[in-house]
Amino acid sequence: MIRVTTLYAGSAGATAAYYTKYLTQADGEEPGVWVGGQAEKFGIAGSVVSTEALELLLSGL
């Protein structure tokens, strides 16, 4: 379960960096994998989500 709270950051990039750290460095968490129709369309379904890819996604890129 992911708990989301409101952050007041100076930019989308700062917010993305915060959530990337939160989601990828939690103790005991397994790495995430891409799922869903868009992941299948882009040929990444089932592959591990890298820290860099997650931050880019959360930044809107």
C-alpha distance matrix in Angstrom:
0.0 3.8 6.5 9.7 13.1 16.5 18.4 22.2 23.1 26.5 25.4 22.8 23.3 22.5 19.2 18.4 19.4 17.2 14.0 15.3 15.9 12.6 10.7 13.5 14.7 11.9 13.6 13.1 11.0 12.8 14.1 12.7 15.2 16.6 16.4 18.0 21.5 21.9 20.9 23.5 26.0 25.8 26.1 22.9 20.8 19.6 20.5 18.4 17.2 19.4 18.8 21.7 20.7 17.3 19.2 21.8 19.5 17.9 21.5 22.6 24.7
3.8 0.0 3.8 6.3 9.8 13.1 14.8 18.5 19.3 22.7 21.6 19.2 19.7 18.8 15.5 14.9 16.0 13.7 10.5 12.3 13.1 9.8 8.3 11.8 13.1 10.9 13.5 13.9 11.5 13.5 14.0 12.5 15.2 16.2 16.5 18.1 21.4 21.2 20.3 23.4 25.4 24.9 25.6 22.4 20.8 20.0 20.4 18.1 16.1 17.8 16.7 19.4 18.5 14.8 16.3 19.0 16.8 14.8 18.3 19.5 21.9
6.5 3.8 0.0 3.8 6.7 10.3 12.4 16.1 17.5 21.1 20.6 18.6 19.5 18.1 14.7 15.0 16.1 13.2 10.6 13.3 13.8 10.1 10.1 13.8 14.5 12.2 14.9 16.0 14.1 16.7 17.3 16.0 18.8 19.6 20.0 21.3 24.3 23.9 23.4 26.6 28.4 27.8 28.8 25.6 24.3 23.6 23.8 21.4 19.1 20.4 18.7 21.2 20.7 16.9 17.6 20.4 18.4 15.7 18.8 20.4 23.1
9.7 6.3 3.8 0.0 3.8 6.9 9.1 12.8 14.3 17.8 17.3 15.3 16.7 15.4 11.8 12.6 14.3 11.5 9.1 12.4 13.4 10.3 10.7 14.5 15.5 14.1 17.3 18.7 16.6 18.9 18.7 17.2 19.7 19.9 20.4 21.4 24.0 23.2 23.1 26.5 27.8 27.1 28.5 25.5 24.6 24.5 24.4 22.1 19.3 20.4 18.3 20.3 19.7 15.9 16.0 18.5 16.6 13.5 16.2 17.7 20.8
13.1 9.8 6.7 3.8 0.0 3.8 6.4 9.9 12.1 15.7 15.9 14.7 16.4 14.5 11.1 13.0 14.5 11.4 10.1 13.9 14.3 11.5 13.0 16.6 17.1 15.9 19.0 21.0 19.3 21.9 21.7 20.4 23.0 23.2 23.9 24.8 27.3 26.2 26.2 29.7 30.8 29.9 31.6 28.6 28.0 27.9 27.6 25.1 22.1 22.7 20.3 21.9 21.7 18.0 17.4 19.9 18.4 14.9 17.0 18.8 22.0
16.5 13.1 10.3 6.9 3.8 0.0 3.8 6.7 9.4 12.8 13.3 12.6 14.8 13.0 9.8 12.5 14.2 11.5 11.1 14.8 15.6 13.5 15.2 18.6 19.3 18.7 22.0 24.2 22.3 24.7 24.1 22.7 25.0 24.8 25.7 26.3 28.4 26.9 27.3 30.9 31.5 30.6 32.5 29.8 29.5 29.8 29.3 26.9 23.7 24.0 21.3 22.4 22.2 18.7 17.5 19.6 18.4 14.6 15.9 17.7 21.1
18.4 14.8 12.4 9.1 6.4 3.8 0.0 3.7 5.8 9.5 10.3 10.3 12.1 9.7 7.0 10.4 11.6 9.0 9.8 13.3 13.8 12.5 14.8 17.7 18.2 18.2 21.7 24.2 22.5 24.8 23.9 22.8 25.2 25.1 26.4 27.3 29.4 27.5 27.6 31.3 31.8 30.5 32.4 29.6 29.8 30.1 29.1 26.5 23.1 22.8 19.8 20.5 20.9 17.7 15.7 17.9 17.4 13.6 14.2 16.6 19.8
22.2 18.5 16.1 12.8 9.9 6.7 3.7 0.0 3.8 6.8 8.7 9.9 11.9 9.5 8.0 11.8 12.9 11.0 12.5 15.7 16.1 15.5 17.9 20.5 20.9 21.4 24.8 27.5 25.8 28.0 26.9 25.9 28.1 27.8 29.3 30.0 31.7 29.6 29.9 33.6 33.8 32.3 34.5 31.9 32.3 32.8 31.7 29.2 25.6 25.0 21.8 22.0 22.6 19.7 17.2 19.0 19.0 15.2 14.9 17.3 20.4
23.1 19.3 17.5 14.3 12.1 9.4 5.8 3.8 0.0 3.8 5.5 7.3 8.7 6.0 5.8 9.5 10.2 9.2 11.4 13.9 14.5 14.7 17.2 19.2 19.8 20.8 24.4 27.2 25.3 27.3 25.8 24.9 27.0 26.6 28.5 29.5 31.1 28.6 28.7 32.5 32.5 30.6 32.8 30.2 31.1 31.6 30.1 27.6 23.9 22.9 19.5 19.3 20.3 17.8 14.8 16.5 17.0 13.5 12.6 15.4 18.0
26.5 22.7 21.1 17.8 15.7 12.8 9.5 6.8 3.8 0.0 3.8 7.2 8.3 6.6 8.0 11.1 11.6 11.7 14.1 16.0 16.8 17.6 19.9 21.6 22.3 23.8 27.3 30.1 28.2 29.9 28.0 27.2 29.0 28.3 30.4 31.2 32.5 29.7 29.9 33.7 33.3 31.3 33.7 31.3 32.6 33.4 31.6 29.2 25.5 24.1 20.9 20.0 21.1 19.1 15.8 16.8 17.8 14.7 12.8 15.4 17.7
25.4 21.6 20.6 17.3 15.9 13.3 10.3 8.7 5.5 3.8 0.0 3.8 5.2 5.3 6.5 8.7 10.0 11.0 12.8 14.3 15.8 16.9 18.5 20.1 21.4 23.1 26.8 29.3 27.0 28.2 26.1 24.9 26.4 25.4 27.5 28.2 29.2 26.3 26.6 30.3 29.8 27.7 30.2 28.0 29.4 30.4 28.7 26.5 22.8 21.5 18.5 17.3 18.0 16.3 13.0 13.4 14.4 11.6 9.2 11.7 13.9
22.8 19.2 18.6 15.3 14.7 12.6 10.3 9.9 7.3 7.2 3.8 0.0 3.8 5.5 5.1 6.1 8.6 9.9 10.7 12.0 14.2 15.2 16.2 17.9 19.8 21.4 25.2 27.3 24.7 25.6 23.3 21.8 23.0 21.9 23.8 24.4 25.5 22.6 22.9 26.6 26.1 24.2 26.7 24.5 25.8 27.0 25.4 23.4 19.6 18.8 16.1 14.9 15.0 13.1 10.2 10.4 10.9 8.0 5.8 8.3 10.9
23.3 19.7 19.5 16.7 16.4 14.8 12.1 11.9 8.7 8.3 5.2 3.8 0.0 3.8 5.4 5.0 6.1 8.6 10.0 10.3 12.3 14.1 15.2 16.1 17.8 20.0 23.7 25.9 23.4 24.2 21.7 20.6 21.9 21.1 23.6 24.7 25.9 22.8 22.6 26.3 26.0 23.6 25.8 23.4 25.0 25.9 23.9 21.7 18.0 16.5 13.6 12.1 12.9 11.5 8.0 8.5 10.2 7.9 5.4 8.9 10.3
22.5 18.8 18.1 15.4 14.5 13.0 9.7 9.5 6.0 6.6 5.3 5.5 3.8 0.0 3.8 5.4 5.1 6.3 8.8 9.8 10.8 12.4 14.3 15.4 16.4 18.4 22.0 24.6 22.5 23.9 21.8 21.2 23.1 22.8 25.3 26.6 28.2 25.4 25.0 28.8 28.8 26.5 28.4 25.7 27.1 27.5 25.5 22.9 19.3 17.7 14.3 13.7 15.0 13.1 9.7 11.4 12.9 10.0 8.6 12.2 13.9
19.2 15.5 14.7 11.8 11.1 9.8 7.0 8.0 5.8 8.0 6.5 5.1 5.4 3.8 0.0 3.8 5.4 5.1 6.3 8.5 10.0 10.6 12.2 14.2 15.5 16.8 20.6 23.0 20.7 22.1 20.3 19.3 21.3 20.9 23.0 24.1 25.9 23.4 23.2 27.0 27.2 25.3 27.3 24.5 25.4 25.9 24.3 21.8 18.1 17.2 14.1 14.0 14.7 12.0 9.3 11.3 11.6 8.1 8.0 11.2 13.7
18.4 14.9 15.0 12.6 13.0 12.5 10.4 11.8 9.5 11.1 8.7 6.1 5.0 5.4 3.8 0.0 3.8 5.4 5.3 5.9 8.6 9.8 10.4 11.9 13.9 15.7 19.4 21.4 18.8 19.7 17.4 16.3 18.0 17.5 19.9 21.2 23.0 20.4 19.9 23.6 23.9 21.8 23.6 20.8 21.9 22.4 20.7 18.2 14.5 13.6 10.7 10.5 10.9 8.2 5.5 7.7 8.2 5.0 5.5 8.9 10.9
19.4 16.0 16.1 14.3 14.5 14.2 11.6 12.9 10.2 11.6 10.0 8.6 6.1 5.1 5.4 3.8 0.0 3.8 5.6 5.1 6.2 8.6 10.0 10.6 11.8 14.2 17.7 20.1 17.9 19.0 16.9 16.6 18.7 18.9 21.6 23.5 25.5 22.9 21.9 25.6 26.1 23.6 25.1 22.0 23.3 23.3 21.1 18.3 14.7 13.0 9.5 9.6 11.3 9.1 6.0 9.1 10.6 8.2 8.4 12.1 13.2
17.2 13.7 13.2 11.5 11.4 11.5 9.0 11.0 9.2 11.7 11.0 9.9 8.6 6.3 5.1 5.4 3.8 0.0 3.8 5.5 5.3 6.2 8.7 10.1 10.7 12.3 15.8 18.5 16.7 18.5 17.0 16.8 19.4 20.0 22.4 24.3 26.6 24.4 23.5 27.2 28.0 25.9 27.2 24.0 24.7 24.4 22.6 19.6 16.2 15.0 11.5 12.6 14.0 11.1 8.9 12.3 13.0 9.9 10.9 14.4 16.2
14.0 10.5 10.6 9.1 10.1 11.1 9.8 12.5 11.4 14.1 12.8 10.7 10.0 8.8 6.3 5.3 5.6 3.8 0.0 3.8 5.4 4.8 5.9 8.3 9.9 10.9 14.7 16.7 14.3 15.9 14.5 13.7 16.3 16.8 19.0 20.8 23.3 21.4 20.4 24.1 25.2 23.3 24.6 21.3 21.6 21.4 20.0 17.1 13.7 13.3 10.4 12.0 12.5 9.0 8.0 11.3 11.0 8.1 10.3 13.2 15.2
15.3 12.3 13.3 12.4 13.9 14.8 13.3 15.7 13.9 16.0 14.3 12.0 10.3 9.8 8.5 5.9 5.1 5.5 3.8 0.0 3.8 5.5 5.3 5.9 8.2 10.3 13.9 15.7 13.1 14.1 12.0 11.7 14.1 14.8 17.6 19.9 22.4 20.3 18.7 22.4 23.5 21.3 22.2 18.8 19.5 19.1 17.2 14.1 10.7 9.7 6.6 8.5 9.4 6.3 5.6 9.4 9.7 7.9 10.1 13.0 14.0
15.9 13.1 13.8 13.4 14.3 15.6 13.8 16.1 14.5 16.8 15.8 14.2 12.3 10.8 10.0 8.6 6.2 5.3 5.4 3.8 0.0 3.8 5.6 5.4 5.7 8.2 11.5 14.1 12.3 13.9 12.5 13.2 16.2 17.6 20.4 23.0 25.7 23.8 22.0 25.6 27.0 24.6 25.2 21.7 22.3 21.3 19.3 15.8 13.0 11.5 8.1 10.5 12.4 9.8 8.8 12.7 13.5 11.6 13.3 16.5 17.5
12.6 9.8 10.1 10.3 11.5 13.5 12.5 15.5 14.7 17.6 16.9 15.2 14.1 12.4 10.6 9.8 8.6 6.2 4.8 5.5 3.8 0.0 3.8 5.8 5.8 6.3 10.0 12.5 10.7 13.1 12.5 12.8 16.2 17.7 19.9 22.4 25.3 23.9 22.3 25.8 27.4 25.6 26.2 22.6 22.5 21.5 20.1 16.7 14.1 13.5 10.7 13.4 14.5 11.3 11.1 14.8 14.7 12.4 14.7 17.6 19.2
10.7 8.3 10.1 10.7 13.0 15.2 14.8 17.9 17.2 19.9 18.5 16.2 15.2 14.3 12.2 10.4 10.0 8.7 5.9 5.3 5.6 3.8 0.0 3.8 5.9 6.2 9.8 11.2 8.5 10.1 9.2 9.1 12.4 14.0 16.3 18.9 22.0 20.7 18.9 22.3 24.2 22.5 22.9 19.2 18.9 17.8 16.6 13.3 10.8 11.1 9.0 12.2 12.5 9.2 10.2 13.7 13.0 11.4 14.4 16.7 18.0
13.5 11.8 13.8 14.5 16.6 18.6 17.7 20.5 19.2 21.6 20.1 17.9 16.1 15.4 14.2 11.9 10.6 10.1 8.3 5.9 5.4 5.8 3.8 0.0 3.8 5.9 8.9 10.2 7.7 8.6 7.3 8.4 11.8 14.0 16.8 19.9 22.9 21.5 19.2 22.4 24.4 22.3 22.2 18.4 18.5 16.9 15.1 11.5 9.4 8.8 6.8 10.5 11.5 9.1 10.2 13.7 13.8 12.9 15.6 18.0 18.6
14.7 13.1 14.5 15.5 17.1 19.3 18.2 20.9 19.8 22.3 21.4 19.8 17.8 16.4 15.5 13.9 11.8 10.7 9.9 8.2 5.7 5.8 5.9 3.8 0.0 3.8 6.3 8.8 7.7 9.7 9.5 11.6 15.1 17.6 20.3 23.4 26.6 25.3 22.9 26.1 28.1 26.0 25.8 22.0 22.0 20.1 18.3 14.6 12.9 11.9 9.6 13.1 14.8 12.5 13.1 16.7 17.1 15.9 18.2 21.0 21.7
11.9 10.9 12.2 14.1 15.9 18.7 18.2 21.4 20.8 23.8 23.1 21.4 20.0 18.4 16.8 15.7 14.2 12.3 10.9 10.3 8.2 6.3 6.2 5.9 3.8 0.0 3.8 6.4 5.8 9.0 10.1 11.8 15.6 18.2 20.4 23.4 26.8 26.0 23.7 26.8 29.1 27.4 27.2 23.4 22.8 20.7 19.6 16.0 14.7 14.5 12.7 16.3 17.3 14.6 15.5 19.2 19.0 17.5 20.2 22.8 23.9
13.6 13.5 14.9 17.3 19.0 22.0 21.7 24.8 24.4 27.3 26.8 25.2 23.7 22.0 20.6 19.4 17.7 15.8 14.7 13.9 11.5 10.0 9.8 8.9 6.3 3.8 0.0 3.8 5.6 8.9 11.1 13.6 17.3 20.3 22.4 25.6 29.1 28.6 26.1 28.9 31.5 29.8 29.1 25.4 24.5 22.0 21.0 17.4 16.8 16.7 15.3 19.0 20.2 17.8 19.0 22.5 22.4 21.1 23.9 26.4 27.3
13.1 13.9 16.0 18.7 21.0 24.2 24.2 27.5 27.2 30.1 29.3 27.3 25.9 24.6 23.0 21.4 20.1 18.5 16.7 15.7 14.1 12.5 11.2 10.2 8.8 6.4 3.8 0.0 3.8 6.6 9.7 12.3 15.7 19.1 20.8 24.1 27.8 27.6 24.9 27.3 30.3 28.9 27.8 24.1 22.9 20.0 19.4 16.2 16.3 16.8 16.2 20.0 20.7 18.6 20.3 23.7 23.1 22.3 25.4 27.5 28.3
11.0 11.5 14.1 16.6 19.3 22.3 22.5 25.8 25.3 28.2 27.0 24.7 23.4 22.5 20.7 18.8 17.9 16.7 14.3 13.1 12.3 10.7 8.5 7.7 7.7 5.8 5.6 3.8 0.0 3.8 6.5 8.6 12.1 15.4 17.2 20.5 24.0 23.8 21.2 23.7 26.6 25.2 24.3 20.6 19.4 16.7 16.2 13.0 12.9 13.8 13.5 17.3 17.5 15.2 17.4 20.5 19.7 19.1 22.3 24.2 24.9
12.8 13.5 16.7 18.9 21.9 24.7 24.8 28.0 27.3 29.9 28.2 25.6 24.2 23.9 22.1 19.7 19.0 18.5 15.9 14.1 13.9 13.1 10.1 8.6 9.7 9.0 8.9 6.6 3.8 0.0 3.8 6.4 9.4 13.0 14.9 18.5 22.0 21.8 18.9 21.0 24.1 22.7 21.4 17.7 16.4 13.5 12.9 9.9 10.7 12.0 12.8 16.4 16.2 14.6 17.3 20.0 19.1 19.3 22.5 24.0 24.3
14.1 14.0 17.3 18.7 21.7 24.1 23.9 26.9 25.8 28.0 26.1 23.3 21.7 21.8 20.3 17.4 16.9 17.0 14.5 12.0 12.5 12.5 9.2 7.3 9.5 10.1 11.1 9.7 6.5 3.8 0.0 3.8 6.7 10.2 12.8 16.5 19.7 19.1 16.0 18.4 21.2 19.4 18.3 14.5 13.8 11.1 9.9 6.5 7.0 8.3 9.6 13.0 12.6 11.4 14.3 16.6 15.9 16.6 19.6 21.0 20.9
12.7 12.5 16.0 17.2 20.4 22.7 22.8 25.9 24.9 27.2 24.9 21.8 20.6 21.2 19.3 16.3 16.6 16.8 13.7 11.7 13.2 12.8 9.1 8.4 11.6 11.8 13.6 12.3 8.6 6.4 3.8 0.0 3.8 6.9 9.3 12.8 16.1 15.6 12.7 15.3 18.1 16.7 15.9 12.2 11.0 9.0 8.4 5.8 5.5 8.3 9.9 12.8 11.3 9.8 13.2 15.1 13.7 14.5 17.8 18.6 18.8
15.2 15.2 18.8 19.7 23.0 25.0 25.2 28.1 27.0 29.0 26.4 23.0 21.9 23.1 21.3 18.0 18.7 19.4 16.3 14.1 16.2 16.2 12.4 11.8 15.1 15.6 17.3 15.7 12.1 9.4 6.7 3.8 0.0 3.8 6.4 10.1 13.2 12.8 9.6 11.8 14.7 13.4 12.3 8.7 7.3 5.3 5.3 4.3 5.2 8.8 11.4 13.5 11.2 10.6 14.3 15.3 13.5 15.2 18.4 18.5 18.2
16.6 16.2 19.6 19.9 23.2 24.8 25.1 27.8 26.6 28.3 25.4 21.9 21.1 22.8 20.9 17.5 18.9 20.0 16.8 14.8 17.6 17.7 14.0 14.0 17.6 18.2 20.3 19.1 15.4 13.0 10.2 6.9 3.8 0.0 3.8 7.1 9.8 9.0 5.9 8.6 11.2 10.1 9.6 6.4 5.0 5.4 5.9 6.5 6.2 9.9 12.4 13.6 10.5 10.1 13.9 14.0 11.7 13.9 16.9 16.3 15.9
16.4 16.5 20.0 20.4 23.9 25.7 26.4 29.3 28.5 30.4 27.5 23.8 23.6 25.3 23.0 19.9 21.6 22.4 19.0 17.6 20.4 19.9 16.3 16.8 20.3 20.4 22.4 20.8 17.2 14.9 12.8 9.3 6.4 3.8 0.0 3.8 7.1 7.8 5.5 7.3 10.3 10.6 10.2 8.0 5.1 6.2 8.5 9.9 10.0 13.7 16.1 17.2 13.9 13.2 16.9 16.8 14.0 15.9 19.1 18.0 18.0
18.0 18.1 21.3 21.4 24.8 26.3 27.3 30.0 29.5 31.2 28.2 24.4 24.7 26.6 24.1 21.2 23.5 24.3 20.8 19.9 23.0 22.4 18.9 19.9 23.4 23.4 25.6 24.1 20.5 18.5 16.5 12.8 10.1 7.1 3.8 0.0 3.8 5.6 5.4 6.3 8.7 10.2 10.6 9.7 7.1 9.3 11.7 13.5 13.2 16.7 18.9 19.6 16.1 15.4 18.7 18.2 14.9 16.9 19.8 18.0 18.2
21.5 21.4 24.3 24.0 27.3 28.4 29.4 31.7 31.1 32.5 29.2 25.5 25.9 28.2 25.9 23.0 25.5 26.6 23.3 22.4 25.7 25.3 22.0 22.9 26.6 26.8 29.1 27.8 24.0 22.0 19.7 16.1 13.2 9.8 7.1 3.8 0.0 3.8 5.4 5.1 6.1 8.7 9.8 10.2 8.3 11.5 13.7 15.9 15.6 18.9 21.1 21.2 17.5 17.3 20.4 19.1 15.9 18.3 20.7 18.3 18.2
21.9 21.2 23.9 23.2 26.2 26.9 27.5 29.6 28.6 29.7 26.3 22.6 22.8 25.4 23.4 20.4 22.9 24.4 21.4 20.3 23.8 23.9 20.7 21.5 25.3 26.0 28.6 27.6 23.8 21.8 19.1 15.6 12.8 9.0 7.8 5.6 3.8 0.0 3.8 5.3 4.9 6.2 8.5 8.7 8.3 11.8 12.9 14.9 13.9 16.8 18.8 18.4 14.6 14.7 17.5 15.9 12.8 15.5 17.5 15.0 14.6
20.9 20.3 23.4 23.1 26.2 27.3 27.6 29.9 28.7 29.9 26.6 22.9 22.6 25.0 23.2 19.9 21.9 23.5 20.4 18.7 22.0 22.3 18.9 19.2 22.9 23.7 26.1 24.9 21.2 18.9 16.0 12.7 9.6 5.9 5.5 5.4 5.4 3.8 0.0 3.8 5.4 5.2 6.1 5.2 4.7 8.2 9.1 11.3 10.9 13.9 16.4 16.3 12.6 13.1 16.3 15.0 12.4 15.3 17.6 15.8 15.0
23.5 23.4 26.6 26.5 29.7 30.9 31.3 33.6 32.5 33.7 30.3 26.6 26.3 28.8 27.0 23.6 25.6 27.2 24.1 22.4 25.6 25.8 22.3 22.4 26.1 26.8 28.9 27.3 23.7 21.0 18.4 15.3 11.8 8.6 7.3 6.3 5.1 5.3 3.8 0.0 3.8 5.4 5.0 6.1 5.0 8.6 10.3 13.4 13.8 16.8 19.7 19.6 15.9 16.7 20.0 18.6 16.1 19.1 21.2 19.2 18.2
26.0 25.4 28.4 27.8 30.8 31.5 31.8 33.8 32.5 33.3 29.8 26.1 26.0 28.8 27.2 23.9 26.1 28.0 25.2 23.5 27.0 27.4 24.2 24.4 28.1 29.1 31.5 30.3 26.6 24.1 21.2 18.1 14.7 11.2 10.3 8.7 6.1 4.9 5.4 3.8 0.0 3.8 5.5 7.8 8.3 12.0 13.1 15.9 15.7 18.3 20.9 20.2 16.4 17.6 20.3 18.3 15.9 19.1 20.7 18.2 16.9
25.8 24.9 27.8 27.1 29.9 30.6 30.5 32.3 30.6 31.3 27.7 24.2 23.6 26.5 25.3 21.8 23.6 25.9 23.3 21.3 24.6 25.6 22.5 22.3 26.0 27.4 29.8 28.9 25.2 22.7 19.4 16.7 13.4 10.1 10.6 10.2 8.7 6.2 5.2 5.4 3.8 0.0 3.8 5.6 7.8 11.3 11.2 13.8 13.3 15.4 18.1 16.9 13.4 15.1 17.7 15.5 13.7 17.2 18.5 16.3 14.5
26.1 25.6 28.8 28.5 31.6 32.5 32.4 34.5 32.8 33.7 30.2 26.7 25.8 28.4 27.3 23.6 25.1 27.2 24.6 22.2 25.2 26.2 22.9 22.2 25.8 27.2 29.1 27.8 24.3 21.4 18.3 15.9 12.3 9.6 10.2 10.6 9.8 8.5 6.1 5.0 5.5 3.8 0.0 3.8 5.9 8.9 9.0 12.2 12.9 15.0 18.3 17.6 14.3 16.2 19.2 17.4 15.9 19.4 21.0 19.3 17.3
22.9 22.4 25.6 25.5 28.6 29.8 29.6 31.9 30.2 31.3 28.0 24.5 23.4 25.7 24.5 20.8 22.0 24.0 21.3 18.8 21.7 22.6 19.2 18.4 22.0 23.4 25.4 24.1 20.6 17.7 14.5 12.2 8.7 6.4 8.0 9.7 10.2 8.7 5.2 6.1 7.8 5.6 3.8 0.0 3.8 6.3 5.6 8.5 9.1 11.5 14.8 14.6 11.4 13.0 16.3 15.1 13.6 16.9 18.9 17.7 16.0
20.8 20.8 24.3 24.6 28.0 29.5 29.8 32.3 31.1 32.6 29.4 25.8 25.0 27.1 25.4 21.9 23.3 24.7 21.6 19.5 22.3 22.5 18.9 18.5 22.0 22.8 24.5 22.9 19.4 16.4 13.8 11.0 7.3 5.0 5.1 7.1 8.3 8.3 4.7 5.0 8.3 7.8 5.9 3.8 0.0 3.8 5.6 8.7 9.8 13.0 16.2 16.8 13.6 14.2 17.8 17.2 15.1 17.9 20.5 19.3 18.3
19.6 20.0 23.6 24.5 27.9 29.8 30.1 32.8 31.6 33.4 30.4 27.0 25.9 27.5 25.9 22.4 23.3 24.4 21.4 19.1 21.3 21.5 17.8 16.9 20.1 20.7 22.0 20.0 16.7 13.5 11.1 9.0 5.3 5.4 6.2 9.3 11.5 11.8 8.2 8.6 12.0 11.3 8.9 6.3 3.8 0.0 3.8 6.6 8.9 12.2 15.5 16.8 14.1 14.6 18.3 18.4 16.6 19.0 21.8 21.3 20.4
20.5 20.4 23.8 24.4 27.6 29.3 29.1 31.7 30.1 31.6 28.7 25.4 23.9 25.5 24.3 20.7 21.1 22.6 20.0 17.2 19.3 20.1 16.6 15.1 18.3 19.6 21.0 19.4 16.2 12.9 9.9 8.4 5.3 5.9 8.5 11.7 13.7 12.9 9.1 10.3 13.1 11.2 9.0 5.6 5.6 3.8 0.0 3.8 6.5 9.1 12.7 13.7 11.4 12.5 16.0 16.1 15.1 17.7 20.1 19.9 18.6
18.4 18.1 21.4 22.1 25.1 26.9 26.5 29.2 27.6 29.2 26.5 23.4 21.7 22.9 21.8 18.2 18.3 19.6 17.1 14.1 15.8 16.7 13.3 11.5 14.6 16.0 17.4 16.2 13.0 9.9 6.5 5.8 4.3 6.5 9.9 13.5 15.9 14.9 11.3 13.4 15.9 13.8 12.2 8.5 8.7 6.6 3.8 0.0 3.8 6.2 9.5 11.4 9.8 10.3 13.7 14.6 13.9 16.0 18.6 19.1 18.1
17.2 16.1 19.1 19.3 22.1 23.7 23.1 25.6 23.9 25.5 22.8 19.6 18.0 19.3 18.1 14.5 14.7 16.2 13.7 10.7 13.0 14.1 10.8 9.4 12.9 14.7 16.8 16.3 12.9 10.7 7.0 5.5 5.2 6.2 10.0 13.2 15.6 13.9 10.9 13.8 15.7 13.3 12.9 9.1 9.8 8.9 6.5 3.8 0.0 3.8 6.6 8.3 6.5 6.5 10.0 11.1 10.3 12.2 14.8 15.5 14.7
19.4 17.8 20.4 20.4 22.7 24.0 22.8 25.0 22.9 24.1 21.5 18.8 16.5 17.7 17.2 13.6 13.0 15.0 13.3 9.7 11.5 13.5 11.1 8.8 11.9 14.5 16.7 16.8 13.8 12.0 8.3 8.3 8.8 9.9 13.7 16.7 18.9 16.8 13.9 16.8 18.3 15.4 15.0 11.5 13.0 12.2 9.1 6.2 3.8 0.0 3.8 5.4 5.2 6.2 8.6 10.0 10.6 12.3 14.2 15.6 14.4
18.8 16.7 18.7 18.3 20.3 21.3 19.8 21.8 19.5 20.9 18.5 16.1 13.6 14.3 14.1 10.7 9.5 11.5 10.4 6.6 8.1 10.7 9.0 6.8 9.6 12.7 15.3 16.2 13.5 12.8 9.6 9.9 11.4 12.4 16.1 18.9 21.1 18.8 16.4 19.7 20.9 18.1 18.3 14.8 16.2 15.5 12.7 9.5 6.6 3.8 0.0 3.8 5.6 5.2 6.2 8.7 10.0 10.7 12.3 14.5 13.8
21.7 19.4 21.2 20.3 21.9 22.4 20.5 22.0 19.3 20.0 17.3 14.9 12.1 13.7 14.0 10.5 9.6 12.6 12.0 8.5 10.5 13.4 12.2 10.5 13.1 16.3 19.0 20.0 17.3 16.4 13.0 12.8 13.5 13.6 17.2 19.6 21.2 18.4 16.3 19.6 20.2 16.9 17.6 14.6 16.8 16.8 13.7 11.4 8.3 5.4 3.8 0.0 3.8 5.5 5.3 6.3 8.7 10.0 10.6 12.6 11.2
20.7 18.5 20.7 19.7 21.7 22.2 20.9 22.6 20.3 21.1 18.0 15.0 12.9 15.0 14.7 10.9 11.3 14.0 12.5 9.4 12.4 14.5 12.5 11.5 14.8 17.3 20.2 20.7 17.5 16.2 12.6 11.3 11.2 10.5 13.9 16.1 17.5 14.6 12.6 15.9 16.4 13.4 14.3 11.4 13.6 14.1 11.4 9.8 6.5 5.2 5.6 3.8 0.0 3.8 5.5 5.1 6.1 8.6 9.8 10.7 9.2
17.3 14.8 16.9 15.9 18.0 18.7 17.7 19.7 17.8 19.1 16.3 13.1 11.5 13.1 12.0 8.2 9.1 11.1 9.0 6.3 9.8 11.3 9.2 9.1 12.5 14.6 17.8 18.6 15.2 14.6 11.4 9.8 10.6 10.1 13.2 15.4 17.3 14.7 13.1 16.7 17.6 15.1 16.2 13.0 14.2 14.6 12.5 10.3 6.5 6.2 5.2 5.5 3.8 0.0 3.8 5.4 5.1 6.1 8.5 9.9 9.8
19.2 16.3 17.6 16.0 17.4 17.5 15.7 17.2 14.8 15.8 13.0 10.2 8.0 9.7 9.3 5.5 6.0 8.9 8.0 5.6 8.8 11.1 10.2 10.2 13.1 15.5 19.0 20.3 17.4 17.3 14.3 13.2 14.3 13.9 16.9 18.7 20.4 17.5 16.3 20.0 20.3 17.7 19.2 16.3 17.8 18.3 16.0 13.7 10.0 8.6 6.2 5.3 5.5 3.8 0.0 3.8 5.4 5.1 6.1 8.7 8.8
21.8 19.0 20.4 18.5 19.9 19.6 17.9 19.0 16.5 16.8 13.4 10.4 8.5 11.4 11.3 7.7 9.1 12.3 11.3 9.4 12.7 14.8 13.7 13.7 16.7 19.2 22.5 23.7 20.5 20.0 16.6 15.1 15.3 14.0 16.8 18.2 19.1 15.9 15.0 18.6 18.3 15.5 17.4 15.1 17.2 18.4 16.1 14.6 11.1 10.0 8.7 6.3 5.1 5.4 3.8 0.0 3.8 5.5 5.0 6.4 5.3
19.5 16.8 18.4 16.6 18.4 18.4 17.4 19.0 17.0 17.8 14.4 10.9 10.2 12.9 11.6 8.2 10.6 13.0 11.0 9.7 13.5 14.7 13.0 13.8 17.1 19.0 22.4 23.1 19.7 19.1 15.9 13.7 13.5 11.7 14.0 14.9 15.9 12.8 12.4 16.1 15.9 13.7 15.9 13.6 15.1 16.6 15.1 13.9 10.3 10.6 10.0 8.7 6.1 5.1 5.4 3.8 0.0 3.8 5.3 5.2 5.4
17.9 14.8 15.7 13.5 14.9 14.6 13.6 15.2 13.5 14.7 11.6 8.0 7.9 10.0 8.1 5.0 8.2 9.9 8.1 7.9 11.6 12.4 11.4 12.9 15.9 17.5 21.1 22.3 19.1 19.3 16.6 14.5 15.2 13.9 15.9 16.9 18.3 15.5 15.3 19.1 19.1 17.2 19.4 16.9 17.9 19.0 17.7 16.0 12.2 12.3 10.7 10.0 8.6 6.1 5.1 5.5 3.8 0.0 3.8 5.4 7.5
21.5 18.3 18.8 16.2 17.0 15.9 14.2 14.9 12.6 12.8 9.2 5.8 5.4 8.6 8.0 5.5 8.4 10.9 10.3 10.1 13.3 14.7 14.4 15.6 18.2 20.2 23.9 25.4 22.3 22.5 19.6 17.8 18.4 16.9 19.1 19.8 20.7 17.5 17.6 21.2 20.7 18.5 21.0 18.9 20.5 21.8 20.1 18.6 14.8 14.2 12.3 10.6 9.8 8.5 6.1 5.0 5.3 3.8 0.0 3.8 5.7
22.6 19.5 20.4 17.7 18.8 17.7 16.6 17.3 15.4 15.4 11.7 8.3 8.9 12.2 11.2 8.9 12.1 14.4 13.2 13.0 16.5 17.6 16.7 18.0 21.0 22.8 26.4 27.5 24.2 24.0 21.0 18.6 18.5 16.3 18.0 18.0 18.3 15.0 15.8 19.2 18.2 16.3 19.3 17.7 19.3 21.3 19.9 19.1 15.5 15.6 14.5 12.6 10.7 9.9 8.7 6.4 5.2 5.4 3.8 0.0 3.8
24.7 21.9 23.1 20.8 22.0 21.1 19.8 20.4 18.0 17.7 13.9 10.9 10.3 13.9 13.7 10.9 13.2 16.2 15.2 14.0 17.5 19.2 18.0 18.6 21.7 23.9 27.3 28.3 24.9 24.3 20.9 18.8 18.2 15.9 18.0 18.2 18.2 14.6 15.0 18.2 16.9 14.5 17.3 16.0 18.3 20.4 18.6 18.1 14.7 14.4 13.8 11.2 9.2 9.8 8.8 5.3 5.4 7.5 5.7 3.8 0.0
